[in-house]
Amino acid sequence: MSDSPDHRKTDSKAVPLFRTHRIHSINSEWYFLTREGQNIGPFPTRKDAEENLLEFLKSIKKINAMTKRGVK
């Protein structure tokens, strides 16, 4: 079985669910940072921000998969 085209041979096989530096607090409110640099939040707890980041990433992955298949 070969690696996916988006996976480089030098990349680690163990992929974290998300990068911990994407979760941060501003004035006691929690946010996550998108790749594009946009803060999403606020959330009342770090756990809420982490859960919403996971849902956000699932949505992006689904959109990307549909786009690759040509689904609109």
Rosetta constraint file for C-alpha pairs under 8 A:
AtomPair CA 3 CA 7 HARMONIC 6.04 0.50
AtomPair CA 3 CA 8 HARMONIC 7.74 0.50
AtomPair CA 3 CA 9 HARMONIC 7.73 0.50
AtomPair CA 7 CA 11 HARMONIC 6.63 0.50
AtomPair CA 17 CA 54 HARMONIC 7.60 0.50
AtomPair CA 18 CA 22 HARMONIC 7.56 0.50
AtomPair CA 18 CA 53 HARMONIC 7.95 0.50
AtomPair CA 18 CA 54 HARMONIC 7.51 0.50
AtomPair CA 19 CA 23 HARMONIC 7.91 0.50
AtomPair CA 22 CA 32 HARMONIC 5.15 0.50
AtomPair CA 22 CA 33 HARMONIC 4.86 0.50
AtomPair CA 22 CA 34 HARMONIC 7.27 0.50
AtomPair CA 23 CA 30 HARMONIC 7.11 0.50
AtomPair CA 23 CA 31 HARMONIC 5.79 0.50
AtomPair CA 23 CA 32 HARMONIC 4.46 0.50
AtomPair CA 23 CA 33 HARMONIC 6.56 0.50
AtomPair CA 23 CA 46 HARMONIC 7.32 0.50
AtomPair CA 23 CA 49 HARMONIC 6.87 0.50
AtomPair CA 23 CA 50 HARMONIC 6.92 0.50
AtomPair CA 24 CA 30 HARMONIC 5.76 0.50
AtomPair CA 24 CA 31 HARMONIC 5.49 0.50
AtomPair CA 24 CA 32 HARMONIC 6.29 0.50
AtomPair CA 24 CA 33 HARMONIC 7.97 0.50
AtomPair CA 24 CA 46 HARMONIC 7.81 0.50
AtomPair CA 25 CA 29 HARMONIC 5.37 0.50
AtomPair CA 25 CA 30 HARMONIC 4.43 0.50
AtomPair CA 25 CA 31 HARMONIC 6.12 0.50
AtomPair CA 25 CA 46 HARMONIC 7.89 0.50
AtomPair CA 26 CA 30 HARMONIC 6.42 0.50
AtomPair CA 26 CA 31 HARMONIC 7.58 0.50
AtomPair CA 28 CA 44 HARMONIC 7.97 0.50
AtomPair CA 29 CA 41 HARMONIC 7.96 0.50
AtomPair CA 29 CA 42 HARMONIC 5.52 0.50
AtomPair CA 29 CA 43 HARMONIC 5.87 0.50
AtomPair CA 29 CA 44 HARMONIC 5.69 0.50
AtomPair CA 29 CA 45 HARMONIC 7.00 0.50
AtomPair CA 30 CA 41 HARMONIC 6.52 0.50
AtomPair CA 30 CA 42 HARMONIC 5.30 0.50
AtomPair CA 30 CA 43 HARMONIC 4.87 0.50
AtomPair CA 30 CA 44 HARMONIC 6.19 0.50
AtomPair CA 30 CA 45 HARMONIC 5.94 0.50
AtomPair CA 30 CA 46 HARMONIC 5.66 0.50
AtomPair CA 30 CA 49 HARMONIC 5.99 0.50
AtomPair CA 31 CA 39 HARMONIC 6.01 0.50
AtomPair CA 31 CA 40 HARMONIC 5.39 0.50
AtomPair CA 31 CA 41 HARMONIC 4.66 0.50
AtomPair CA 31 CA 42 HARMONIC 5.29 0.50
AtomPair CA 31 CA 43 HARMONIC 6.24 0.50
AtomPair CA 31 CA 46 HARMONIC 7.86 0.50
AtomPair CA 31 CA 49 HARMONIC 5.77 0.50
AtomPair CA 32 CA 39 HARMONIC 5.69 0.50
AtomPair CA 32 CA 40 HARMONIC 5.33 0.50
AtomPair CA 32 CA 41 HARMONIC 6.79 0.50
AtomPair CA 32 CA 49 HARMONIC 6.15 0.50
AtomPair CA 32 CA 50 HARMONIC 7.44 0.50
AtomPair CA 32 CA 53 HARMONIC 6.42 0.50
AtomPair CA 33 CA 37 HARMONIC 5.83 0.50
AtomPair CA 33 CA 38 HARMONIC 5.52 0.50
AtomPair CA 33 CA 39 HARMONIC 4.65 0.50
AtomPair CA 33 CA 40 HARMONIC 6.22 0.50
AtomPair CA 34 CA 38 HARMONIC 5.25 0.50
AtomPair CA 34 CA 39 HARMONIC 6.58 0.50
AtomPair CA 34 CA 40 HARMONIC 7.44 0.50
AtomPair CA 41 CA 49 HARMONIC 7.28 0.50
AtomPair CA 42 CA 49 HARMONIC 7.84 0.50
AtomPair CA 43 CA 48 HARMONIC 5.94 0.50
AtomPair CA 43 CA 49 HARMONIC 5.61 0.50
AtomPair CA 44 CA 48 HARMONIC 6.75 0.50
AtomPair CA 44 CA 49 HARMONIC 7.89 0.50
AtomPair CA 45 CA 49 HARMONIC 6.48 0.50
AtomPair CA 46 CA 50 HARMONIC 6.16 0.50
AtomPair CA 47 CA 51 HARMONIC 6.11 0.50
AtomPair CA 48 CA 52 HARMONIC 6.11 0.50
AtomPair CA 49 CA 53 HARMONIC 6.06 0.50
AtomPair CA 50 CA 54 HARMONIC 6.29 0.50
AtomPair CA 51 CA 55 HARMONIC 6.40 0.50
AtomPair CA 52 CA 56 HARMONIC 6.05 0.50
AtomPair CA 53 CA 57 HARMONIC 6.12 0.50
AtomPair CA 54 CA 58 HARMONIC 6.19 0.50
AtomPair CA 55 CA 59 HARMONIC 6.23 0.50
AtomPair CA 56 CA 60 HARMONIC 6.29 0.50
AtomPair CA 57 CA 61 HARMONIC 6.08 0.50
AtomPair CA 58 CA 62 HARMONIC 6.15 0.50
AtomPair CA 59 CA 63 HARMONIC 6.18 0.50
AtomPair CA 60 CA 64 HARMONIC 6.09 0.50
AtomPair CA 61 CA 65 HARMONIC 6.16 0.50
AtomPair CA 62 CA 66 HARMONIC 6.22 0.50
AtomPair CA 63 CA 67 HARMONIC 6.10 0.50
AtomPair CA 64 CA 68 HARMONIC 6.19 0.50
AtomPair CA 65 CA 69 HARMONIC 6.39 0.50
AtomPair CA 66 CA 70 HARMONIC 6.19 0.50
AtomPair CA 66 CA 71 HARMONIC 5.03 0.50
AtomPair CA 66 CA 72 HARMONIC 7.15 0.50
AtomPair CA 67 CA 71 HARMONIC 5.68 0.50
AtomPair CA 67 CA 72 HARMONIC 6.91 0.50
